[in-house]
Amino acid sequence: MITRVWGDGGGTTSGGPSEATGRAARHHRVSAALSALDDVRFRAFVDAATPAGTGIGGRTARSTVDGVEVFVKQVPLTDLERQAVHRGSTANVFGLPLYYQYGVGSTGFGAWRELAAQRLTTGWVLAGEASAFPLLHHWRALSAEASPPVPAAELDRSVRYWGGSAPVAERLRQLAAARARLVLVMEHLPYTVHEWLTARVAEGGAVADAAIERVAAGWTAAVADMRTRGMVHFDAHPLNVLTDGEGVYVADFGLALHPSFDLAADERRFLAAHRDFDRYDTARYLVNWLVAGLRPGEDRAAAIRAVMTGDPMSERSERAARIIRRYGPVAERMNDFYAALVNGPKTTPYPVEALARLWTDTAGRPDHR
């Protein structure tokens, strides 16, 4: 049970039967090289990395270790998470409301949970049990300068958006004032699914259909791997799903939950109720992306409904049309749920029973071609 992630760094899950593969060999080479660096040299490595972006989950960059390209992510580590009693803890240390799990602007439940999820998926890959996750080569906690304080008006808006939650307010304040970063050095994958699929769909014809098939199959298989092992990602959107042009990889585990975490009783019930959330969400993302890409400028709900009721989209992509017809009902229900979360109370009930029925009635059928 991963109730706590111990150690200052250098840690990464041990290898397994797949160590002989090229991917595992590169991983162990990079891991060894980074583990050999003291904190001064490791900080210099992080500072020299080429910036890639900044988002809700932290700052990202790219670098190279022993000829291997790597992805570097710096996750803010708050003062509360750095306290000895909470160091490495996968518990909900801020007491955040459960609706903060949904990917509608959440900053996540803490850096240690993200690390624990990343270690789990890396272990699955190195043991030869899965392949659809980027490897975590190395991690380390480093001190850092705090960001400027969040303007009071901006903080107030964010807290109101999250239903006036005091724990959310405290987490946001501490994130802005964080004086440390958890640095994750991971396997680099060159494209998001959004980038790669956009380019292939623009070519049209067989190229587009083959790319859509590859992404849909790989994405759903990765989600199935997580589901089999009890993990729910909660944020597997097209910018968090990566590809090298061959495989499809689910990344960014800032909202992930797993039974091995130190979960309270209500969190365990929440996790059980959301066991199938990722596959419903993947259906939503696939349908929404395909409709936006192949019917640009049209109202999304109307376009989904049109394809589901027989509109001849096959001239643009037969494979896309089949996916939309198959997963459309689930996507519509999930779109309604997300809209309610964004525009209404964050306590909007998750429609678990309705989604289960729709999955059985539509998406659960064989994909007749």
N, C-alpha and C positions, 0 to 999 in steps of 0.2 A: 504494500500500500504506500503510495507516494504522498505521505502527509507532510513531508518536509524535504527540501533539496539542500543537501549539506555541502559545505566546502566553499572556498574562496574562488575557485575557478580551475581551469585546466581540465575540468570534468567533462566527459562525454560518455555515452553508453558504450559498454564493451562490445567487441565484435562477436560474430557468430559464424554460422556455416558459409556465409557469403563473403568472407574476408578475402577470398582468392579472386574475386571479381575486380575488374578495373575500377569500378566506382568505389568499392570498399578500400582498395589499395590507395587510391588518391586521398580518401578520407583519412586513413591512418597516417599517411605522410604529412598532410596538412595539420592534423591534430598534434602530431609529435613536434612539428616545427613551432607551432604556436605555444604549446605547453613549455617549450624550452626558453621562452622569453620571460624575463622578469617584468614587473609592472611598468617600469620606465620604458623599456623597449616595446612592450605591448601597447602602451599608450601612444608611442610614436607611430606604430603601425596603424592604429585606429585614426590618428590625426592626419596621416598621409593618404588615407583612402579617398577615392574620388566620390564626392557627394552624389547621391542619386535622388534624394527627395526627403521631405519631412511630412509626416502625417499624424493622425490620431495616435498611432502606436509607437511613434518615435522617429528618430532620424535613421536614414539608410545610406549606404555607400557601397562602392565596389573596390576590390583590391585583388592582389595576386600573392599567393604564398607558394614558394617552390614551384613556380610555373603553372599553378592551378588558380583559376579565377574564383574568387569567393565573394559572398554577399555579407555585408556587415550591418547589423542593426543595433542601435542603441536605444534601449527601453528605459524610460525614467524609473528610478528606484527611490520611492518616497521615504521620508524619515520613519514613518510607521513601519514600513516593510523592513527597514534596516535595524530596527530594535532587536535585541538578542532573542526575545521571546517569539518574534515573528520571522526571524531570518530563515529563509528557505521554505516558509510555510505556504501550503496550498489551500489554507482556510480562507474564508471570506473575512479578512481582517478588518475591513472598513465597515462591515455590516451592511453592504449594499443591497438594495432591493433586487429581487429575482428578475424583474423586467429589465434590469440593466444588462442582462445577458444578450438581449436582442441587438443585432447590428444596425441600429438606427442612430448612430452617433455615440455609442458607448466607448469609453476609454478602457474598458476591460476591468478585471477584478484584481489585477496585480501582476508584477513582473515575474514573480516566482511561479505562478500558475502557467504563464506562457513558457517559461523554461522547462517546467515539468512535462508539459505536453510535447514540446520539441524533443526532449530526451526519450519520451515514450515512442514517438514515431521513428526516431533514429534507431532505436533498439529493434523495432519491427523490421526495418530495412536491413540492418546488419545481420539479423538472424535469418534473413531469407524469407520472412513471412509476408512481406509487402515490398512494394517498390515505388509507390506513388507519393513519396514525401521527400522534401529536401533534407539532406543529412546535416545535423548540427556538428560541426567540426570542433568547436571550442566555445567556452563561455567564461566570462570573468566580470566581476563587479569593480567599477572604477569610480573614484570621486569625480565630481564635475561641478562647474559653476551653475548656480541656479539661474533659471530664466527670469526675465522681468515679471513682476507681479501681474496677474490677470486683472484688467480694468474691472472695477466693481460692476459696471453696467453689463459687461460681457458675461461675468460670472452669474449675475442675477438672471440674465436671459437663459443661460444654460441650465441653471437650477430650476427655473420655472418650467422649461421644456421637459425636465425629468420629474415633474410632479411635485416640486418643492422639497425633494428629498435632502435631508440634512447630511446623511452619509455621502451622497453624491457630491454635495457642495464641499465637504471636507476632502474627498478624494481629488477633486479638481484643484482645490487650493494647494494640496500637497504635491500634486503633479507639477504645477507651475513652479513650486519652490524646491523641487527635488535637487539634492546636492550630490547625487550619485547616478550612475547609469549601469544597467546590466547589459553588457556587450555580448551579442550572439554572432558568432562567425559561422556562416552556413554555406552549403553547396550553392553555387550560382547556376541559375537557369536563365537563359537569355531573353525569353519573351513571356509576357502575360498571355493568357488565352485570348484576351480581348485584342491585343496587338496582332498576334499571329493569325487568328481567325479572320480579322478584318481584311488583312492582306490577301488571304486565300479566297475569301468570298468575293472580293473585288474581281478576281480572275474569272469567276463564274464557272458554269458547266461542271464537268467531272471533277475538276480541281476543288471547287467549292464543296461539292457533295462529299468527296473523300475527306476533306478537312473537317467538315461538320460531323461526319461519322466518327472520325478519330477522336475528336474532342468530346463528343457526347459519350462515347464508350469509355474513354479513359476517366473522365470526370465522374461518371456514375459508378465506375468500378472503385475509384479512390474513396468515394463516399461510402460505398458498401464495405470496404475494408475497415473504415473507422467504426461504422455501425456494428460490425461483427465483434469488434474489440471494446464496445461500450462507449466510445468517444463521440461527442457531438461538437462540431466545429462552430456553428452558429454564424459564420461569416465567410462562407466559401463562395464569394462572388468572383466574376471574371478577372478582376485585378489581383485576387489572391490565389488564383489557379494559374500555374505556370506550365511552360512547355519548352522543350528543346527541339521541337519539330517532329519528335517521335513519341516520347512518353508525355503523360499529363501528370502534374504534381500539385497537390494541395499544400498551400503554405500559409503562414501568418496565423498562429494559434493563440492570438491575444484574447479571444473569447471562449476558447475550448473548455469543455468539461469532461472529466473522466471519473469513473467510480473509485479509482485509486486515490483521488484527491481527498483532502480532509474536509468533507462536506457535512453540513448540518442536515438534520432530518428533512427540513423543507426543501433543501437543495437536492437531496436524493430523490424526493418525490418529483421535483421539477425535471431532473435529468431523465427519470423514467418516463414521464409524460411526453418528453421531447425526443425520445429515442429515434423517431423517424423524421425529425425536423430537417436534417440535412438533405435527405432525398427529396422531400417536398420543395425545399428551397432551391435545390439544383434544378428541378423541373421548372421552377419559376424563372430562374436566371437564364436557362437555355431558351425558353419560350420568349421571354422579354428581349433577349439579345438578338435572336433570329428575326423577330418581328421588326425591331428597330433597324437592323442591318439590311433587311430585304424589302421592308416597306417604310423607308425613311419619310418622316414628315406626317405620317398618318397617326391618328389617335390610337394609342396602344390597345386599349380595351376593345375598340371596334375592330381593329385589325386581327386580334386574336380570335374574336368571335366570328369574323368573316371566314378565316381559314378553317376554323372548326366546323363551320356549316357548309363547307364545300367550295369556297372561293378557289379558283385555279391558280394556286401559287407555284405549282410544280414546274411551270416554265422558267421560274427563277431558281428554284432548288427543290427537287422532289424530296430529298432527304429532310430538308427543313420543314416542308409541309407535313410530312409524316410525324415528325417530332412535335410540332405544334398541335396537330390533331390528337395525338396521343396524350400529351401532358397538359394541354390547354386548360381543362377544368381545374386541375390542381393549381396551375399557375394563377388562374383567375382568383381562386380562393385565397391563396397566399398574398397576392397583390392587394386584395381587400384588407387582409390582416395587417400588412405593413402600412397601408394608408391610414388605418385606424390608429396604429401606434404612433405614427408621425404627427397626425393631425388631431388626435383625440387623447384620451387618458392612456398613460403607459400601462395601466392595469387591465387594458383590453384583454379578455380571455383568449387564449390560444385555442383555435377551433380543432382540437385534436380528433374528435369523433367524425366531424364532417370531412376532414382531410383523409382520414383512414378509409372512409366509404368511397371517396372519389378515387383514391389510389387503387382500391380493389376494383371499382367499376370501370376505370379508364386506363390509368397509367400502369396498372398491374397486369393488364392483358398482354399476351405476346405481341410483338411489333410486326404485324403482318405486312409484308412488303409487296 
